[in-house]
Amino acid sequence: MSHTRGIRQAQKQKTRRALLDAALRLLADQGLSSLGLREVTRAVGVTPTAFYRHFRDTADLGTALVEEALGSLHGMIGGTFEEAADSDERIDRAVEVIRRQVRAYPAHVRFVSRERHGGVRQVREAIAAQLRRFSTEVATALGAQPASAGWSGDDLRMLADVYVDHLVMTASAFLDAAEEGPDAEERVAFTARRQLRLIALGRRHWLD
């Protein structure tokens, strides 16, 4: 009996994975609000009934894609800010983390970039919640640094929001540059590093 349940569970996970992958492929050329449930199930070769065993609707599927795209980055993003905030090494590492993520998961990055301000409220809220978590983690890392002495909690959170917004913007820029080639990617990286240094300079003088 347990062997049979194991086979069924494996098949269920395989179908769920296939639905997520098919949705990502279809979303390369359209927004989630225009994606039809039958379009996804047809791409996988399953019935709509099978879809409902995994997701309530396409918005629920989109929320799962948000978790998949951003959930694994927690800790990684905060970790890039654990060193001295103004160090060139930390800035270079932050930019490279984003570059590698875009190269490894372009479809996920494209999905988040498009749906952050897209037409499906549930997914917009899921993305916003993930970004708030990133800001909290970054604010905690920044607050532990000597450079943050005297900063209020609200100001630390504001700075963290600036960093997170910048990393999201950089990810979108890397995604666009990927179609143009390595030179375009390097221009994005160069600009991103300069912008982060500008933010760091403003931080040093914020309490002046």
N, C-alpha and C positions, 0 to 999 in steps of 0.2 A: 504493500500500500504506500509506504513512504517513498519507494522508488518511483511509483507512478506519479505521486505528488511532485516529486523533484523534476520529473520530465515536464509535467504541466507548467510548473513554475518557470522552468528554463524557456519553454515556448512562449509563455506570457511575457517574459522579459525581452525575448527576441522580437516579438510583435511590437511591444512598446518602443523599443529602440528603432525599429523600422519606421514607425509612425513619426517619431521625432526627426529622423534623418530625412524622410520624405518631405516633411513640413519645411525643414531648413532649405532643401533644394528648391521647393516651390516658392519660398519666400525670398529667393534671390532676386526675383523680378516683380514682386508685389508686396503690399502691406498685409499684415495679419487680418485687418478688418475685411479684406476682400477674399481671403482664403476660405474656400468651402470645405466642409467636412468630407463630402463625397469625393472631392478632388484629392484629398489626402489618402483616403481609403482606397481609391482607385489606383493611386500610384504604388501602394503597398500590395494590393491584390487581396484585401480583406473586405468584409462587409461593414456597413456603418455600425451594426450591432457590436462588432468586435472593437471598434473605436471606443464605444461607451464603456467597455470593460476597463479602460485605462484612463480616459479623460471625460469630464462632463461635457465639454464643448471645446471649440478651437481656442477660446480664451484661456481655458485651463491648460491646454497643450502649450500655449504661449508662455504661461507662467512657469511651466516645467522647463522650457527652453531658457528662460531668464535665470532660473536657479542653476541650470547646467552651465550657462555662459559665465556667470559671475560668482556663483557660490564657491567655486574652487579657488578663487583668488584671495579670499579672506586670509589674513595672515601674511600672504606674500606681499600685498600692497603695504600693509602696516609695517612690515619688516623692512621695507626700503627706506623708511623714515626713522629707524631706530638709531642710526648713526647721527653724527652732528649734522644738523639740518642744512648747513651752508657748504658742506663738503662737495667738491666736484665729483668724488667717487660715488656719493649717494645719488647725485643728480644723474650721472651717467648710468648708474644701475637702474634707476627708476625708468629712464627712457628705454633702456634695453629690455626690461621686463615687458613693457608695453609692446615693443617691436616684436619680440618673440611670441607673445600671445596672439598678436594679429596674424603673424605668419602661420602659426599652428592652427588657429581657429577663425579663419576669415568669415565664414558664414555666420558664426555666433556673434562676432563683432558687428557685422553688417546688420544683423537682426536687432541687436540692442541699440545701435545707433539710430536705426529707423524708427523703432517702436518706442524709444524714450519719449517722443512727442507724437506718437501715433494715435490711431483712432480707437484703440481698445483700452478702456480705463483700467481694467484689472491688470493688464500687463504694464501699463504706465506706472501704476502704483507699486507693482512688484519691482520694477527697475528702480524706482525712487527709493524704495525700502532698502534695496541692496546698496545703493550709493550712500544712503544715510549711514549704513553700517560701516562702509569704508571710511566715511568722514569721522565716525566715532573712533575707529581704530587708529586713524592717522592722528587725530587730536590727542589721543592717549599717548602715542609715541612721541609727538612733539612736546607734550606737556612734561615728559620725563627729562627733557634736555635742559641744560643750564641756560641756554639762550632764551628759554621761555620764562625765566624768573620774572615775576611781576605781571605776567599776562593773566587776564581774566579768562574764565572758562568760555565765555561767549566769544572772546577774541580768538582763542585757540580753535574753537569750532569754525569760526569764519575763515581762518587761515586754512584749516583742513578742507573746508568746502572748496576753496580756491584751488588747492592742490588736486583734489579729486576731479573737479570740473576740467582742469587742465589735462589730466591724464586721459579722461574720456575724449576730449577734443583731439588729443594727440593720437589716440587709437583710430579715430575716424580719418585723420589726416594720413596715417600710415596705410590705412585700407585703400584710400584713393591713390596713394603713391605707388602701391604694389602693382597697379596696372601700367605704370610708366617705367618701372625698372629701378635698379639699385641707386642710381644717381638721385632720383626723386625721393627715395626713402632716406637717403643720407641728408638731403636738404631738410626733410621733416625733422629728423633727429637733431640736426644742428640748431634749427629754430626752437625746438622744444627745450633743448638744454639751455639756450640763451634766455628763454622765457622763465624757466625755473630759477635761473640765477638772478633774474630781475625780481622775482617773488622773494627770493632769499634776501636780497639787498633791502627790499622794503621791510621785511621782517626785522632786520637788525636795527632799523631806525623807527620802528612803529611806536616805541615808548618815548622817543625823544621829545 
